[in-house]
Every structure is written in structure tokens, then in C-alpha cells.
Amino acid sequence: MEIFNPKKYKIQIEESEKRKKIAFSFKEPDFVPINISAYGSYYSTMFGYNIKDYYTDREVMVDVFLKYIPWRFEYLKDDRTDYGITLDLGPVGEGLFFNCPIEYPDDTSPRVVPILKDENDIMKLKVPDPATNPGIQYVFAEATKTKKILEKKGVKLPFSFGFGIHPPLSAACAIMEPTTVYTMMHTSPEVVKILLEKMLDAFFKITDYMDKRFGIKNRQSIGLANDNSAFVSNKMYCEMVLPFDKAIYERYGKKERYLHADGPNDHNFKTFAEDLKLTSMDIGGFSSIDAAVRDMKGKVVIHGGLNNKDLYRGLTDETKEKIKHAIKVAAPGGGYEFAIGGETYPGVSPETLIELVKYVREVGKYPINI
């Protein structure tokens, strides 16, 4: 297998970096930046691997990376410029840290099995010490294993790994059934507050520990993935969740504050912009681009515009109209990156993604004239 050579794509990378830098400064570049959010699960299927093997076998994981990175630059040609290998364990941080069972179903992503059932479980829950946590030790061991595989293959691409959990609400919904958490937010708010406080304590301890291990001092930027925030009302979010999310951003996000929330976020956009003071957001695939522009345009760099399900039948005329509408309302003045909100899943053909990028380039040329 030929190893990816970034020097071959030096001009392409520089153009994409310049394009994003201008757009993210709320100015108009040459074209609307494009981010096709396809990752391990998608590319595992594309290259004939079982998704379960991608998450459990480091050899398979590395092979998937080594195949999809060249494909992205040679054929897809969106504006993602990263080309490193990342230790990808899937969405299992809470499971590893709190010692939950983790299921690895065939050909799909792993799933943390919730361990909290009721108020009594919440009160008994202890936040582990990251320095002695077996889950974190496992991550470092897997990183070492991956480095050896890369060395054996002669791969000299950047390698990175880390460990973290979701912000409090989504972390709580990983170790307790989400519907139980949502119900208790109404019936037992003080108990849920205790649970969220424990999740915040865990988040701080893990982040500080990992920063210390990696020699990071005075962190100035932080990105959160908080899908579950989309499924509570804005009133409930502001009362129960906002204080915890805000505490994280104020502690670690003095310069940059990113949020990914893959759900219907329309009711929270104004709060995200004005109270959390986000600098950028992946609005997910189920949010209205019009609502995002209404509440965040000019304040927050908006990533999104399309849902993965819009592409299952190919690049249809209906999907093209959605693309044009997103660019028409969100792109003028910069501060926008066209993206498949949330993530791209298996089932969308690679040819459709290539066609999508070409089409967005065509209609996303500045000055926008749609």
C-alpha cells in the first residue's frame, strides 16, 4: 500500500487553509469552504471492512486511515486538510471511565451500556481518579500498540490520540438511559443536578489530567459534542444544562469555543450564540439553516446545510435546491462552511459525495449569485 505523501497536495492544502481562514474571519474567500464529515464508520464500509473490526482491531483501523486519506485528497477534494492517523475508539469515553459494559455489535459503532437506573445509583456514583483509571490506561496502551503498527508499516504521518467524555448532559445520557434523565429533569431536578455536577467534575479532572500528560498549559480552546442538548426545551436547557456547559467554555475556551450538536437545535441557537458565546458550531443534520442564520450569523461560524439522508438517492434536484438555499442564506459575508451536518453514514455512495463537492464548488463561488 502506497503511503500518503502530503507534499503532493501542498497547493491544494494551502488553498483550502486560506479559504477557511478567510471564511472563518467573516470575510468572503474565493469559494464557500466544504467539509464532508465522513469518518471511520463510513470509510470502513467503503473499503470493505466491518465497522466492528475498525473499532476493535488497530491493524484494520490503520488500514482504513491509510486508504481513505489519499482518496479524500485525490478524488473527494473537499476542504478538510487533516491527514494524520487518530486513535479512534468510538463514542465510548464514559464507558471506559465509569467502567460500563461496552457492546460491539456487528458492522456498527460501539455502544456504552448505561449503568445508572435510579436516584440511588446517582447518589452512589463516584468520580474516578484519572491517574489510576483503567479506562485511561487502556487508551494509552492502545496508542502504544498503534504507534508500533505505524512504525512496522513505515508510516510517518502524524499520529494523535486523546481521551475525554461528553459535556455533562450528554455524558449523563451515556451512562443512564436518556429518557430517564429527561424525565428526572422534570420530576427530580435536584437529583439530576447532582448527576450533572458529577459529570462536570469528571470532565474537569479528565481534561486537566490529559493536558498535563501532553504538556498543554493554559488551554485556550475547547470543542464539545452535546447531541442531547437538542432534545430538551430551551427553558430546561437554560435552567439545567447551560450553567455546566458555560463553566467548561469559560474554563477552557477563552479564544475558541466549538460545539457539535446533531439534532434539532433551532430553539437553542440564540442561547448558544449569546450565552455560550460560541465561535463555531456544527448545527447537525436536523436543524434549520434559516434558524441558524437568524440567530448566529456574524457571531458564530456556521457549519452545516445538509442532512446525510438527503443523499441516499444521490444528488437529486431536490437536494440541489437545498444546497443552493443553504448557500444563498448562509454564505454571504463569510462565516459559513458547507457541510453534511453531524456525520456522513454508510449508504451514501462515494460517487455522490464527489458529485456533491463539485456541485457546491459550482454554486458556492463568491460573490454568491443564486
Secondary structure, 3 states (H helix, E strand, C coil): CCCCCHHHHHHHHHHHHHHHHHHCCCCCCCECCEECCECHHHHHHHCCCCHHHHHHCHHHHHHHHHHHHHHHHHHHCCCCCCCCEECCCCCCHHHHHCCCCEECCCCCCCEECCCECCHHHHHHCCCCCHHHCHHHHHHHHHHHHHHHHHHHHCCCCCEECCCCCCCHHHHHHHHECHHHHHHHHHHCHHHHHHHHHHHHHHHHHHHHHHHHHHCCCCCCEEEEECHHHHHCCHHHHHHHHHHHHHHHHHHHCCCEEEEECCCCCHHHHHHHHHCCCCCEEECCCCCCHHHHHHHHCCCCEEEEEECHHHHCCCCCHHHHHHHHHHHHHHCCCCCEEEEECCCECCCCCHHHHHHHHHHHHHHCECCCCC
